Amino acid sequence: MGRERRIALVIVVLLAVSGGRLLFKTKDIPAFRQESGSVFAVYFASSTQIMLEPEFYWGEPSLRDLAQLLVAGPADDDLLAILPPQTVIRDVYRRDDVAYVDFSRHLVTNHPGGTSGELVTIYGIVNTFASLPGIERVQIMVEGRPVESLAGHVYTGEPLYPDYSLAGAWLI
């Protein structure tokens, strides 16, 4: 095998192993962007893997700003919404270090189910709201009350701490 073929083979293997998608990912924040304020993330589902990916924004968001962005869904076509269809956020408020996010019943009734899907929904919500300074935990509520679970796999009856393990290398 010639030297060029070996080099080409090594490059192909490296691209396959490292996930070529990550090497050619677009819509990242440029290293030197002229914006005021700080950067924050809203977490959505990856369209190719069972994981969360952040969509980055500039500014100083309020809880309501985060709620609107989460309900609107991702701007990036490579990402998927984490909230089931027709889900709205009825209210969002803070007490001490806990954000309370009150959803319509559609969060439960329209959820597709499955452990992975439930984890992506829950931690997309929790990680998004816990990104605000001073918010350490997030209580997911439906129709004004805490719910034990969205789809029967993950306990949500108490405020949850963020978990960035589903976000892979996208820790912020």
Residue frames relative to the residue before (quaternion, step in Angstrom):
aa qw qx qy qz dx dy dz
M 1.0000 0.0000 0.0000 0.0000 0.00 0.00 0.00
G 0.4434 -0.7205 0.4724 0.2472 3.57 -0.84 1.02
R 0.6816 -0.5085 0.3544 0.3889 3.52 -1.27 0.47
E 0.6531 0.5155 -0.3207 0.4526 3.63 0.93 -0.88
R 0.6517 0.5138 -0.3195 0.4573 3.58 0.98 -0.83
R 0.6378 0.5201 -0.3275 0.4642 3.59 0.99 -0.77
I 0.6528 0.5026 -0.3129 0.4726 3.57 0.94 -0.89
A 0.6523 0.5067 -0.3152 0.4673 3.59 0.92 -0.88
L 0.6463 0.5209 -0.3128 0.4616 3.58 0.98 -0.84
V 0.6431 0.5152 -0.3161 0.4703 3.59 0.97 -0.86
I 0.6536 0.5096 -0.3167 0.4613 3.61 0.95 -0.86
V 0.6510 0.5094 -0.3163 0.4655 3.59 0.92 -0.87
V 0.6584 0.5017 -0.3102 0.4675 3.59 0.91 -0.87
L 0.6534 0.5117 -0.3161 0.4596 3.61 0.92 -0.87
L 0.6471 0.5053 -0.3232 0.4706 3.59 0.95 -0.79
A 0.6666 0.4994 -0.3068 0.4605 3.57 0.92 -0.85
V 0.6891 0.4856 -0.2824 0.4578 3.57 0.90 -0.93
S 0.7502 0.4046 -0.2329 0.4682 3.59 0.83 -0.90
G 0.4880 -0.6661 0.4444 0.3473 3.58 1.21 -0.05
G 0.2870 -0.8122 0.4865 0.1459 3.53 0.20 1.28
R 0.5616 0.6145 -0.3841 0.3994 3.59 1.12 -0.59
L 0.6738 0.4960 -0.3067 0.4538 3.56 0.94 -0.82
L 0.6454 0.5312 -0.3250 0.4423 3.58 1.07 -0.69
F 0.7798 0.3142 -0.1532 0.5193 3.56 1.09 -0.71
K 0.2909 0.7842 -0.4991 0.2263 3.58 1.24 0.37
T 0.2089 -0.7728 0.5895 0.1082 3.52 -0.97 0.91
K 0.7530 0.4166 -0.2983 0.4128 3.52 -1.37 0.04
D 0.3724 0.6820 -0.5344 0.3327 3.58 1.05 0.63
I 0.5696 -0.5711 0.4523 0.3805 3.53 -1.23 0.34
P 0.4475 -0.6752 0.5033 0.3010 3.59 -0.80 0.92
A 0.6172 -0.5849 0.3830 0.3609 3.56 -1.12 0.66
F 0.7921 0.1547 -0.0792 0.5851 3.60 1.04 -0.72
R 0.1002 0.8074 -0.5681 0.1242 3.54 0.14 1.28
Q 0.3519 -0.7479 0.5314 0.1855 3.55 -0.89 0.96
E 0.3312 0.7100 -0.5487 0.2918 3.59 0.17 1.27
S 0.3756 -0.7015 0.5466 0.2610 3.54 -1.17 0.49
G 0.7047 0.4237 -0.3352 0.4599 3.56 -1.18 0.50
S 0.5502 -0.6041 0.4605 0.3468 3.51 -1.29 -0.21
V 0.5155 -0.6222 0.4911 0.3256 3.53 -1.30 0.24
F 0.0097 -0.7754 0.6313 0.0129 3.57 -1.12 0.70
A 0.3391 -0.7561 0.5350 0.1645 3.53 -1.23 0.48
V 0.1444 -0.7048 0.6854 0.1124 3.49 -1.29 0.63
Y 0.2946 -0.8059 0.4959 0.1334 3.57 -0.68 1.11
F 0.0358 -0.7735 0.6323 -0.0245 3.52 -1.00 1.02
A 0.5949 -0.5801 0.4244 0.3597 3.55 -1.30 0.20
S 0.4807 -0.6255 0.5352 0.3021 3.53 -1.15 0.70
S 0.4154 -0.7086 0.5074 0.2603 3.58 -1.02 0.71
T 0.7424 0.4138 -0.2213 0.4782 3.59 1.22 -0.29
Q 0.7882 0.1861 -0.0912 0.5795 3.59 1.20 -0.44
I 0.4949 -0.6099 0.5091 0.3520 3.55 -1.25 0.31
M 0.4832 0.6206 -0.4757 0.3937 3.52 0.13 1.34
L 0.4645 -0.6449 0.5292 0.2971 3.52 -1.35 0.21
E 0.0724 -0.7593 0.6438 0.0602 3.52 -1.17 0.65
P 0.3946 -0.7258 0.5057 0.2487 3.57 -0.92 0.83
E 0.1966 -0.6902 0.6750 0.1710 3.49 -1.28 0.53
F 0.2793 -0.8176 0.4885 0.1217 3.56 -0.57 1.17
Y 0.0645 -0.7676 0.6377 0.0008 3.52 -1.17 0.82
W 0.3664 -0.7055 0.5618 0.2289 3.54 -1.30 0.43
G 0.5958 0.5843 -0.4330 0.3408 3.54 -1.15 0.64
E 0.4741 -0.6132 0.5448 0.3200 3.49 -1.38 -0.30
P 0.1156 -0.8540 0.5029 0.0660 3.61 0.21 1.21
S 0.3639 -0.6614 0.6038 0.2559 3.51 -1.30 0.47
L 0.6817 -0.4347 0.3596 0.4659 3.59 -1.27 0.04
R 0.6523 0.5192 -0.3104 0.4567 3.59 0.99 -0.80
D 0.6105 0.5414 -0.3482 0.4614 3.60 1.05 -0.73
L 0.6627 0.4972 -0.3030 0.4710 3.58 0.92 -0.92
A 0.6295 0.5392 -0.3280 0.4532 3.59 1.00 -0.83
Q 0.6667 0.5015 -0.3047 0.4595 3.59 0.90 -0.89
L 0.6627 0.5022 -0.3065 0.4633 3.59 0.94 -0.85
L 0.6543 0.5167 -0.3125 0.4553 3.57 0.97 -0.85
V 0.6768 0.4778 -0.2903 0.4788 3.60 0.94 -0.88
A 0.6410 0.5392 -0.3268 0.4377 3.60 0.99 -0.78
G 0.3924 -0.7215 0.4822 0.3050 3.57 1.11 -0.61
P 0.6933 -0.5117 0.3204 0.3933 3.55 -1.28 0.23
A 0.4293 -0.6591 0.5540 0.2726 3.53 -1.23 0.58
D 0.6403 0.5232 -0.3035 0.4736 3.57 1.18 -0.65
D 0.4416 -0.7231 0.4739 0.2398 3.58 -0.73 1.08
D 0.6295 0.5442 -0.3332 0.4434 3.60 1.22 -0.36
L 0.6784 0.4516 -0.2806 0.5071 3.59 1.28 -0.10
L 0.2866 -0.7505 0.5754 0.1534 3.54 -1.27 0.52
A 0.5700 -0.5785 0.4604 0.3585 3.56 -1.18 0.61
I 0.3388 -0.7393 0.5422 0.2115 3.58 -1.11 0.63
L 0.6493 0.4940 -0.3177 0.4832 3.57 1.25 -0.29
P 0.5060 -0.6494 0.4691 0.3198 3.59 -0.96 0.80
P 0.6665 -0.4996 0.3592 0.4208 3.61 -1.21 0.42
Q 0.8292 0.2319 -0.2223 0.4574 3.54 -1.23 0.77
T 0.4771 0.6679 -0.4513 0.3501 3.62 1.22 -0.04
V 0.0291 -0.7684 0.6392 0.0119 3.54 -1.01 0.89
I 0.3862 -0.6654 0.5738 0.2808 3.53 -1.25 0.39
R 0.3233 -0.7876 0.5042 0.1448 3.53 -0.48 1.27
D 0.7866 -0.0960 0.1068 0.6005 3.56 1.02 -0.82
V 0.0217 -0.7621 0.6465 0.0264 3.52 -1.24 0.47
Y 0.1396 0.7870 -0.5855 0.1356 3.55 -0.83 1.01
R 0.3570 -0.7305 0.5531 0.1817 3.51 -1.33 0.27
R 0.0025 -0.7351 0.6778 0.0143 3.53 -1.21 0.75
D 0.8167 -0.0752 -0.0201 0.5719 3.53 -0.55 1.23
D 0.7976 -0.2782 0.2068 0.4936 3.60 -0.72 -1.04
V 0.6010 0.5572 -0.3474 0.4557 3.60 1.28 0.31
A 0.2277 -0.7248 0.6346 0.1414 3.54 -1.02 0.91
Y 0.1904 -0.7604 0.6144 0.0900 3.57 -0.94 0.95
V 0.0486 -0.7983 0.6000 -0.0201 3.56 -0.65 1.15
D 0.1319 -0.8189 0.5585 0.0097 3.54 -0.47 1.31
F 0.1478 -0.8182 0.5554 0.0187 3.56 -0.51 1.28
S 0.5579 -0.5413 0.4976 0.3849 3.52 -1.34 0.26
R 0.6911 -0.4940 0.3444 0.3995 3.57 -1.27 0.37
H 0.5439 0.6536 -0.3846 0.3591 3.59 1.21 -0.49
L 0.5261 0.6242 -0.4164 0.4003 3.59 1.20 -0.43
V 0.7352 0.3708 -0.2078 0.5280 3.58 1.07 -0.75
T 0.7273 0.4678 -0.2704 0.4231 3.59 0.71 -1.06
N 0.7584 0.3500 -0.2074 0.5092 3.62 1.08 -0.61
H 0.4296 0.7011 -0.4744 0.3144 3.60 1.24 0.12
P 0.4593 -0.7168 0.4492 0.2711 3.60 -0.82 0.93
G 0.4750 -0.6999 0.4247 0.3228 3.59 1.22 -0.28
G 0.5704 0.5794 -0.4615 0.3550 3.50 -1.36 -0.15
T 0.5750 -0.6207 0.4163 0.3327 3.53 -1.03 0.81
S 0.6821 0.4917 -0.2963 0.4530 3.59 0.83 -0.96
G 0.6624 0.5047 -0.3050 0.4620 3.57 0.91 -0.89
E 0.6512 0.5113 -0.3110 0.4667 3.55 1.01 -0.81
L 0.6452 0.5165 -0.3186 0.4642 3.59 0.97 -0.82
V 0.6493 0.5132 -0.3180 0.4625 3.59 0.95 -0.87
T 0.6572 0.4995 -0.3139 0.4691 3.60 0.91 -0.85
I 0.6943 0.4896 -0.2878 0.4421 3.58 0.73 -1.05
Y 0.7724 0.3674 -0.2237 0.4674 3.59 0.67 -1.01
G 0.5183 0.5712 -0.4313 0.4681 3.57 1.24 -0.10
I 0.6558 0.4923 -0.2898 0.4935 3.56 1.04 -0.84
V 0.7093 0.4781 -0.2708 0.4415 3.57 0.69 -1.13
N 0.6865 0.4827 -0.2982 0.4547 3.60 0.80 -0.95
T 0.6249 0.5407 -0.3429 0.4467 3.59 1.03 -0.73
F 0.7479 0.4033 -0.2408 0.4690 3.60 0.69 -1.01
A 0.6478 0.5176 -0.3236 0.4559 3.60 1.09 -0.60
S 0.5315 0.6278 -0.4151 0.3887 3.59 1.24 -0.07
L 0.5660 0.5862 -0.3929 0.4262 3.60 1.23 -0.24
P 0.5575 -0.6040 0.4412 0.3602 3.60 -1.00 0.72
G 0.8119 0.2690 -0.2160 0.4710 3.55 -0.98 0.90
I 0.6263 0.4872 -0.3519 0.4965 3.60 1.23 -0.15
E 0.1045 -0.8230 0.5578 0.0247 3.56 -0.55 1.18
R 0.7939 0.1248 -0.0473 0.5932 3.57 1.15 -0.64
V 0.2103 -0.7641 0.5985 0.1175 3.54 -1.27 0.43
Q 0.1968 -0.7607 0.6097 0.1046 3.55 -0.95 0.96
I 0.2301 -0.7573 0.5998 0.1173 3.56 -0.69 1.13
M 0.0281 -0.7964 0.6034 -0.0293 3.54 -0.83 1.06
V 0.1639 -0.7537 0.6273 0.1078 3.56 -1.25 0.50
E 0.8430 -0.0443 -0.0255 0.5355 3.54 -0.76 1.14
G 0.7649 -0.4224 0.1934 0.4462 3.58 0.92 0.96
R 0.7434 0.3536 -0.2137 0.5260 3.61 1.23 -0.04
P 0.5300 -0.5868 0.4866 0.3714 3.58 -1.13 0.54
V 0.2052 -0.7542 0.6089 0.1356 3.58 -1.11 0.66
E 0.5399 -0.6455 0.4342 0.3214 3.56 -1.06 0.73
S 0.7928 -0.0742 0.0908 0.5981 3.57 1.08 -0.69
L 0.4609 -0.6624 0.5066 0.3036 3.58 -1.19 0.45
A 0.8217 0.0449 0.0220 0.5677 3.57 0.98 -0.87
G 0.6910 -0.5432 0.2655 0.3962 3.56 1.19 0.53
H 0.6816 0.5132 -0.2921 0.4322 3.61 1.21 0.04
V 0.7894 0.2304 -0.0939 0.5611 3.59 1.05 -0.73
Y 0.4017 -0.7276 0.5087 0.2248 3.58 -0.81 1.04
T 0.0216 -0.8111 0.5835 -0.0339 3.56 -0.77 1.10
G 0.3595 0.7834 -0.4464 0.2402 3.59 1.25 0.35
E 0.7469 0.2616 -0.1693 0.5874 3.60 1.26 -0.26
P 0.6543 -0.4995 0.3699 0.4308 3.59 -1.21 0.35
L 0.2607 -0.7838 0.5540 0.1035 3.56 -1.00 0.94
Y 0.4055 -0.6647 0.5732 0.2553 3.53 -1.19 0.69
P 0.5679 -0.5832 0.4323 0.3879 3.61 -1.10 0.50
D 0.0946 -0.7556 0.6463 0.0501 3.52 -1.26 0.55
Y 0.1587 -0.8337 0.5265 0.0497 3.55 -0.36 1.26
S 0.3762 0.7482 -0.4826 0.2563 3.61 1.19 0.19
L 0.6599 0.4849 -0.3146 0.4800 3.60 1.12 -0.54
A 0.6211 0.5509 -0.3451 0.4378 3.58 1.25 -0.22
G 0.4084 -0.7434 0.4589 0.2647 3.59 1.24 0.15
A 0.8188 -0.1994 0.1778 0.5082 3.55 -0.84 -1.02
W 0.5715 0.6286 -0.3655 0.3804 3.61 1.26 -0.08
L 0.2135 0.7892 -0.5497 0.1715 3.59 0.87 0.81
I 0.0422 -0.7832 0.6191 0.0407 3.54 -1.03 0.77
